[in-house]
Amino acid sequence: MTAPPQNPNRYLENSVQDLLSLKGRTVVITGAARGLGLAFALAVVEVGGNVAVLDAAEKPHEHYYKIQKQFPDSKLEYYRTDVTKYDVLKASFDSVVKDFGRIDGLVTAAGICPDEPFIERAPESVARCMNINVLGTYYAAQLAAAQMDKQEPTDFNPRGGSIVFIASIAAHVASKGQTTSDYCASKGAVVSLAKALGVELAGKGIRVNSISPGYMVTDMTLELCDKYPWLGDIMQNEPPMRRMGDRTDLKVPVVYLLSNASAYHTSDDILITGGIHAGRLL
Ligand SMILES: NC(=O)c1ccc[n+]([C@@H]2O[C@H](COP(=O)([O-])OP(=O)(O)OC[C@H]3O[C@@H](n4cnc5c(N)ncnc54)[C@H](O)[C@@H]3O)[C@@H](O)[C@H]2O)c1
């Protein structure tokens, strides 16, 4: 057997704090005007990173401005765009590279979740969901990977980068009490895309993973629960841990996947669901 080329004592020199640091790195986060994406933006700046928020909303949630004020040493910029329009999205990525100089990480949180019975679905509505959730993820990953591949190495990021897709528990099990056929299919596509890209891009030093959250408290789920009150009961009481997830529960997993702490972790999907992927109570 030939000896492995690595220094076997490296673990003595890399502290957990150092491994989780994103100091100097630029992370693009789609769909971060609010919701999960905005919590990821906060998590990234908390560990020293810079964030470019790409979203279709006219302006971000008021918390965005609070975060910007609270972390003056990090750069946090907002770009209004549309992940379904390749040319528009490419122009936004070009602006990010011009403003930040590089892209070290990408998180794709832009997504929608229509709830309509399968047989009644209009083709335009299905196409919109697929365009945002699948093509929007695909295009953003392609644009980020192209930049990661061509940029110069730095101390804080010698090569490549990390891409994190936000998939869903809906990729793994049908959503009880909801009729979300296209959403489930779109998230299945996202999980598969992470696996395929993790393999294809490994040689370029680019890692690709997805996170599949269960029911999380955000504006998206609160709006759904307002519209369909029985859903609140399902989301709150059926996870084995007997609560909905909080955005706090996803901050460290996203930082982990973006950072050197996960340097050997690619082509995976991480389920953070309070156990609901394994079984439901009630
Ligand atoms: N909240 C949950 O319980 C939950 C669970 C599993 C997965 N997810 C997934 O996490 C992601 C974020 O969900 P959320 O709850 O934060 O939703 P949200 O509605 O609060 O945020 C989604 C963001 O995406 C943006 N967006 C929509 N279409 C866009 C487009 N064409 N171009 C650019 N931006 C666009 C919206 O403006 C919004 O700011 C989604 O992909 C969702 O499917 C959410």
Ligand as a Chemical Component Dictionary entry (heavy atoms), coordinates in Angstrom:
data_LIG
# 
_chem_comp.id                   LIG 
_chem_comp.type                 NON-POLYMER 
_chem_comp.pdbx_formal_charge   0 
_chem_comp.three_letter_code    LIG 
# 
loop_
_chem_comp_atom.comp_id 
_chem_comp_atom.atom_id 
_chem_comp_atom.alt_atom_id 
_chem_comp_atom.type_symbol 
_chem_comp_atom.charge 
_chem_comp_atom.model_Cartn_x 
_chem_comp_atom.model_Cartn_y 
_chem_comp_atom.model_Cartn_z 
_chem_comp_atom.pdbx_ordinal 
LIG N1  N1  N 0  -39.933 27.224 5.392  1  
LIG C1  C1  C 0  -39.917 25.892 5.365  2  
LIG O1  O1  O 0  -40.558 25.223 6.187  3  
LIG C2  C2  C 0  -39.096 25.170 4.333  4  
LIG C3  C3  C 0  -38.909 23.803 4.492  5  
LIG C4  C4  C 0  -38.150 23.116 3.546  6  
LIG C5  C5  C 0  -37.601 23.799 2.483  7  
LIG N2  N2  N 1  -37.804 25.136 2.347  8  
LIG C6  C6  C 0  -37.213 25.790 1.190  9  
LIG O2  O2  O 0  -36.342 26.820 1.632  10 
LIG C7  C7  C 0  -36.334 27.877 0.677  11 
LIG C8  C8  C 0  -36.673 29.178 1.392  12 
LIG O3  O3  O 0  -37.964 29.070 1.966  13 
LIG P1  P1  P 0  -38.560 30.205 2.906  14 
LIG O4  O4  O 0  -39.495 29.550 3.835  15 
LIG O5  O5  O -1 -37.467 31.044 3.412  16 
LIG O6  O6  O 0  -39.433 31.023 1.828  17 
LIG P2  P2  P 0  -39.702 32.584 1.668  18 
LIG O7  O7  O 0  -40.895 32.727 0.797  19 
LIG O8  O8  O 0  -39.735 33.243 3.021  20 
LIG O9  O9  O 0  -38.389 33.085 0.889  21 
LIG C9  C9  C 0  -38.160 32.743 -0.456 22 
LIG C10 C10 C 0  -37.493 33.901 -1.148 23 
LIG O10 O10 O 0  -37.292 33.528 -2.522 24 
LIG C11 C11 C 0  -37.498 34.683 -3.301 25 
LIG N3  N3  N 0  -37.817 34.350 -4.692 26 
LIG C12 C12 C 0  -38.955 33.775 -5.161 27 
LIG N4  N4  N 0  -38.904 33.694 -6.512 28 
LIG C13 C13 C 0  -37.714 34.215 -6.891 29 
LIG C14 C14 C 0  -37.089 34.405 -8.151 30 
LIG N5  N5  N 0  -37.688 34.057 -9.299 31 
LIG N6  N6  N 0  -35.857 34.966 -8.179 32 
LIG C15 C15 C 0  -35.247 35.321 -7.027 33 
LIG N7  N7  N 0  -35.802 35.193 -5.809 34 
LIG C16 C16 C 0  -37.024 34.631 -5.741 35 
LIG C17 C17 C 0  -38.655 35.408 -2.614 36 
LIG O11 O11 O 0  -38.740 36.775 -2.992 37 
LIG C18 C18 C 0  -38.331 35.191 -1.145 38 
LIG O12 O12 O 0  -37.574 36.257 -0.614 39 
LIG C19 C19 C 0  -37.343 27.493 -0.408 40 
LIG O13 O13 O 0  -36.664 26.897 -1.478 41 
LIG C20 C20 C 0  -38.211 26.470 0.291  42 
LIG O14 O14 O 0  -38.769 25.589 -0.618 43 
LIG C21 C21 C 0  -38.538 25.839 3.257  44 
# 
loop_
_chem_comp_bond.comp_id 
_chem_comp_bond.atom_id_1 
_chem_comp_bond.atom_id_2 
_chem_comp_bond.value_order 
_chem_comp_bond.pdbx_ordinal 
LIG N1  C1  SING 1  
LIG C1  O1  DOUB 2  
LIG C1  C2  SING 3  
LIG C2  C3  SING 4  
LIG C2  C21 DOUB 5  
LIG C3  C4  DOUB 6  
LIG C4  C5  SING 7  
LIG C5  N2  DOUB 8  
LIG N2  C6  SING 9  
LIG N2  C21 SING 10 
LIG C6  O2  SING 11 
LIG C6  C20 SING 12 
LIG O2  C7  SING 13 
LIG C7  C8  SING 14 
LIG C7  C19 SING 15 
LIG C8  O3  SING 16 
LIG O3  P1  SING 17 
LIG P1  O4  DOUB 18 
LIG P1  O5  SING 19 
LIG P1  O6  SING 20 
LIG O6  P2  SING 21 
LIG P2  O7  DOUB 22 
LIG P2  O8  SING 23 
LIG P2  O9  SING 24 
LIG O9  C9  SING 25 
LIG C9  C10 SING 26 
LIG C10 O10 SING 27 
LIG C10 C18 SING 28 
LIG O10 C11 SING 29 
LIG C11 N3  SING 30 
LIG C11 C17 SING 31 
LIG N3  C12 SING 32 
LIG N3  C16 SING 33 
LIG C12 N4  DOUB 34 
LIG N4  C13 SING 35 
LIG C13 C14 SING 36 
LIG C13 C16 DOUB 37 
LIG C14 N5  SING 38 
LIG C14 N6  DOUB 39 
LIG N6  C15 SING 40 
LIG C15 N7  DOUB 41 
LIG N7  C16 SING 42 
LIG C17 O11 SING 43 
LIG C17 C18 SING 44 
LIG C18 O12 SING 45 
LIG C19 O13 SING 46 
LIG C19 C20 SING 47 
LIG C20 O14 SING 48 
# 
